[in-house]
């Protein structure tokens, strides 16, 4: 986050002003109780503004007609808290358990025909967590809900200008977080046209992976060709080029066929899933989903490289018709790679440049494909084949 010392009275007042007309139209009283009027702390104002906006918006949305929404702020030299309380339809105990884990909406919200995706609270939790804080909810059905944010006080040298708040961008474009020195992160491209969802996934995954974002299938394909990511996560329903077409292109192009793909879909029909799997998608997630599940699927694909390596090494003793990979391009590549190493088994001068030349690919593409299939460098792959042969 981009931290700057921020005046909370101004920040919260600006957010409340945005929703005054909405509250008035529903006959809802919007109250701000400011217990620390001169409080400043270091935050990413754009992120926290989005959190405040989401909580106030939800409180008004789920309030009963002629109700009341109360925003309470208090800060000291240890922490600051923001509480948003409504007297609306409330949230059941079952729904509260899932509230910050999935893209989830309570059954009473769905049944009440109130429009919303359930995504905002996930984004809010993520932004609060980034600030080292926590978000909690207390509620009873038909009595209302209370959301409380608690964030540690932080100080930096530079004070934010008024414009830092007033001109905060409507959508956050996340900066690429560099990998720690000496540790190369697995690179992941997320293709998703829903900006809030893609930003949420970015922040949820960026600590463990090197994440890039694409707004649609066309931009994703350009980025895939330019960056060759280790894995792609793609929504199915996207403008310009959908996830199925992106999958087909990815798996039918030699330079990219080795890249695993996870499809995100709100379509639960079996025919749709079979279509994606038939095109070569490596896995599926149906919305709504738990972010921990997506992270685990990514890690599982990475761990599966070990079994692929073992299968590749066993190629020495298999018949040419036996399949190592379902994807024909990948199958032909790995078989040819093993065959090239076998032909040079007694050549001590045979190295990665000779290997790339014999495979008719660049050294960088050879490395990427061998690394993707086996989690080994080219030299390790050559030595492994030689050792196994011996």
Order of alpha helices (4+ residues) and beta strands (2+ residues): beta-alpha-beta-beta-alpha-beta-beta-alpha-alpha-alpha-beta-beta-alpha-beta-alpha-beta-alpha-beta-alpha-beta-alpha-beta-alpha-alpha-alpha-alpha-alpha-alpha
